[in-house]
Amino acid sequence: MKKLFALLLILTLVLTSISLTACGGNGGEADSDPADWNYVLDNGVLIVGLDDTFAPMGFRDEKGDLVGFDIDLATAVGEYLGIEITFKPIDWDAKEMELSSKRIDCIWNGMSATPERQENMTLTDKYLNNRIVLMSLDPQVKVTSVEELANYKIATQADSAALEVMMDNDDYDLFKDNISELLTYDEAILEMMGKRADLMVVDEVLGEYKNKNMDGAMFLLDFDFGDDFYAIGCRRGDTELANKLNEALAALIEDGTAAEISNKWFGRNIVILEGYDK
């Protein structure tokens, strides 16, 4: 009986040990899970997913090189953290799948911190203040309230924060049939140039950048959809990586590096430091 009891006790201890290891209690699966900072350190690189057509956040210059505000800021973060940054262009419509399938470590490209993304990802602190604005080439277009959008043809980019904000508006039904969803904001501008759209709903940072390159041909309308804050998206539960990025962003804001990068691309400092209510 004593031998039987001893064997049962040993078997229980072995099974308990296996169970704890499988749960990551001693680092088994946890060490191989790319959801923390150690995974990035082991790889020696942070893979940043982005849409390489979103000027001025991340886009290709005349030589085909990646440039932009977020490119410069991510590079500075990498230098602060002592980690190499690799930028990987992705299909923006499939960004969540790219992240969850571990082909990238974070999404960093003027990504708005929408409620849906706060649910599906672990977001860093807000690092840039933007607005969703209305711009037009036609001085006859006047919009001072959301109701007046029912009178105009609207162009915007598909799967964009601008489209999400419009869809979330209480009066969306008044103007939803007037919206044309384009692949890029460049196409939205072409729609206005061709008189197929009266106005464009766009991120202010992008609209300002585009307008600068168009010699100020576009103008802001009086109505806008309010603030739109940018954040970096990590895999859901990847809090250790998000905290490291927050630490670096705070340091770059504190020492003025982030402001220098902002002034370079926007002519003013629109970088902020504000955490979410978690």
C-alpha positions in Angstrom: 0.0 0.0 0.0 2.8 2.4 0.9 4.6 1.7 -2.4 1.3 2.3 -4.3 0.8 5.6 -2.5 4.4 6.6 -3.2 4.0 5.9 -6.9 0.8 7.8 -7.1 2.5 10.8 -5.3 5.3 10.7 -7.8 2.9 10.5 -10.7 0.9 13.5 -9.4 4.1 15.6 -9.0 5.2 14.8 -12.6 1.8 15.7 -14.1 1.8 18.9 -12.1 5.2 19.8 -13.4 4.2 19.1 -17.0 1.1 21.2 -16.6 3.0 24.2 -15.2 5.6 24.0 -18.0 2.9 24.0 -20.7 1.3 27.0 -19.1 4.6 28.9 -19.2 5.1 28.7 -15.5 8.8 28.0 -16.0 9.2 29.8 -19.3 8.4 26.9 -21.6 5.8 28.3 -24.0 6.1 31.8 -22.6 9.7 32.1 -23.8 8.7 31.2 -27.4 5.7 33.5 -27.4 6.5 36.6 -29.5 4.2 38.7 -27.4 6.9 40.3 -25.2 10.0 42.4 -25.3 12.3 39.4 -24.9 11.2 38.1 -28.2 12.2 41.3 -30.0 15.5 41.2 -28.2 16.1 37.6 -29.2 15.4 38.4 -32.8 17.5 41.6 -32.6 15.0 43.5 -34.7 11.6 45.2 -34.3 9.5 44.6 -37.4 7.2 47.6 -38.0 4.2 47.1 -40.4 3.1 50.1 -42.4 1.3 51.4 -45.4 4.1 52.8 -47.5 1.8 55.2 -49.4 0.6 57.3 -46.4 2.4 60.6 -46.6 3.7 62.2 -44.6 3.7 59.4 -42.0 5.5 56.7 -44.0 5.9 56.7 -47.8 8.3 56.4 -50.7 10.3 59.3 -52.0 11.5 59.9 -55.5 14.3 57.3 -55.0 12.0 54.7 -53.6 13.3 55.1 -50.1 10.9 55.0 -47.1 10.6 58.4 -45.5 8.2 60.2 -43.3 7.4 61.4 -39.7 6.7 57.9 -38.3 9.8 56.5 -40.1 12.0 59.1 -38.4 10.3 58.7 -35.0 10.5 54.9 -35.1 14.1 55.1 -36.1 14.8 57.4 -33.1 12.9 55.0 -30.8 15.1 52.1 -32.1 18.2 54.1 -31.4 17.0 54.9 -27.8 16.1 51.2 -27.2 19.2 49.9 -28.9 17.2 47.7 -31.3 17.2 47.6 -35.1 14.0 48.7 -36.8 12.9 47.0 -40.0 10.0 48.5 -41.9 7.6 46.0 -43.7 5.0 47.3 -46.1 1.7 45.5 -45.6 -1.8 45.4 -47.0 -3.5 48.0 -44.7 -6.8 46.2 -45.0 -5.2 43.1 -43.5 -3.2 44.8 -40.8 -4.7 42.9 -37.9 -4.0 39.6 -39.6 -0.4 40.6 -40.3 0.0 41.4 -36.6 -1.8 38.3 -35.2 0.1 36.0 -37.6 3.4 37.4 -36.2 4.7 38.6 -39.6 5.1 42.0 -37.9 5.6 43.1 -34.3 3.7 46.3 -34.4 1.7 48.6 -36.6 3.2 52.1 -36.7 2.0 54.3 -39.5 -0.4 57.1 -38.5 -2.8 54.6 -37.0 -5.8 56.1 -35.3 -6.6 54.8 -31.8 -10.2 53.9 -32.5 -12.3 52.1 -29.9 -12.3 49.0 -32.1 -8.5 48.9 -32.3 -8.3 49.4 -28.5 -10.3 46.2 -28.2 -8.3 44.2 -30.8 -4.8 45.4 -30.0 -2.6 46.6 -27.2 -2.0 50.2 -28.0 0.8 52.5 -26.8 0.1 55.9 -25.4 -1.2 58.5 -27.8 1.8 60.2 -29.4 0.3 62.6 -32.0 -2.8 64.7 -32.1 -4.6 64.8 -35.4 -8.1 65.8 -36.6 -10.4 64.4 -39.3 -11.1 67.4 -41.5 -12.9 68.4 -44.7 -10.9 69.9 -47.6 -12.0 71.1 -51.0 -10.7 72.6 -54.2 -13.9 74.5 -54.8 -14.3 77.8 -52.9 -18.1 77.6 -53.4 -18.2 74.6 -51.0 -19.3 75.6 -47.6 -19.8 73.2 -44.7 -20.4 74.4 -41.2 -22.4 71.5 -39.8 -22.6 67.8 -40.4 -26.1 68.1 -41.8 -24.8 70.1 -44.8 -22.8 67.1 -46.0 -26.0 65.8 -47.5 -25.5 68.5 -50.2 -22.1 67.4 -51.4 -20.2 64.5 -53.0 -17.6 63.2 -50.6 -14.4 61.3 -51.3 -12.3 59.5 -48.7 -10.0 56.4 -48.4 -11.4 53.0 -47.8 -10.8 51.5 -44.4 -9.5 54.8 -43.1 -10.0 56.5 -39.8 -11.9 59.2 -41.6 -14.4 56.7 -42.9 -14.7 55.1 -39.5 -15.4 58.5 -37.9 -18.1 59.3 -40.5 -19.7 55.9 -40.0 -19.8 56.5 -36.2 -21.5 59.9 -36.6 -25.1 60.0 -35.5 -26.1 61.7 -38.8 -24.3 59.2 -41.0 -27.5 58.2 -42.7 -27.9 61.7 -44.0 -24.8 61.6 -46.2 -23.7 58.0 -46.5 -24.9 57.6 -50.0 -22.7 60.6 -51.1 -19.5 58.9 -50.1 -17.0 57.4 -52.6 -14.4 55.1 -51.1 -11.1 55.2 -52.9 -7.9 53.1 -52.6 -5.8 56.1 -51.7 -6.2 59.8 -50.8 -4.4 60.7 -54.1 -7.3 59.1 -55.9 -9.7 61.2 -53.7 -7.9 64.3 -54.7 -8.2 63.3 -58.4 -11.9 62.8 -57.8 -12.1 66.5 -56.7 -10.0 67.6 -59.6 -12.3 65.8 -62.0 -15.4 67.3 -60.4 -16.6 63.9 -59.3 -16.3 64.9 -55.7 -16.9 68.2 -54.0 -14.8 67.6 -50.9 -12.5 65.1 -49.2 -12.6 63.9 -45.6 -9.0 63.2 -44.5 -6.5 63.1 -41.6 -5.4 66.7 -41.1 -1.7 65.8 -41.1 -2.1 64.2 -44.5 -4.3 66.9 -45.9 -1.8 69.6 -44.8 1.1 67.7 -46.4 -0.7 67.2 -49.7 -1.8 70.8 -49.7 1.7 72.0 -49.2 2.8 70.1 -52.3 -0.2 71.5 -54.2 0.9 75.1 -53.5 -2.1 75.6 -51.2 -4.8 74.7 -53.8 -7.0 73.1 -51.2 -8.6 74.8 -48.2 -10.0 73.6 -44.9 -13.8 73.8 -44.4 -15.2 75.1 -41.2 -16.6 71.8 -40.0 -14.5 68.9 -38.8 -15.1 65.6 -37.1 -12.8 66.3 -34.1 -9.6 65.0 -32.7 -8.0 61.8 -34.0 -5.2 60.5 -31.9 -2.4 58.2 -33.3 -0.9 55.3 -31.4 1.2 52.2 -32.2 -0.6 48.9 -32.3 0.9 45.8 -30.7 -0.6 42.3 -30.5 -3.3 42.0 -28.0 -1.7 41.3 -24.6 1.7 42.5 -25.7 2.0 45.0 -22.9 5.7 44.6 -22.3 6.6 45.8 -25.8 4.0 48.6 -25.6 5.5 49.8 -22.4 9.0 49.8 -23.9 7.8 51.9 -26.8 6.0 54.2 -24.3 9.2 54.6 -22.4 11.1 55.6 -25.5 8.4 58.0 -26.8 8.4 59.7 -23.4 12.2 60.1 -23.5 12.1 61.5 -27.0 9.4 64.0 -26.2 11.2 65.0 -23.0 14.5 65.7 -24.8 12.9 67.5 -27.7 13.7 65.0 -30.4 10.1 64.3 -31.2 9.4 68.0 -31.5 12.2 68.4 -34.0 10.8 65.5 -36.1 7.3 67.0 -36.0 8.6 70.5 -37.0 10.4 68.9 -39.9 7.3 67.3 -41.4 4.4 69.5 -40.2 6.0 72.9 -39.5 4.8 72.7 -35.9 4.8 70.4 -32.9 1.8 68.2 -32.8 3.4 65.4 -30.7 1.8 64.7 -27.4 2.2 62.4 -24.4 -1.0 61.1 -23.1 -1.9 57.6 -21.8 -5.2 55.8 -22.2 -7.6 55.0 -19.5 -7.0 51.3 -19.1 
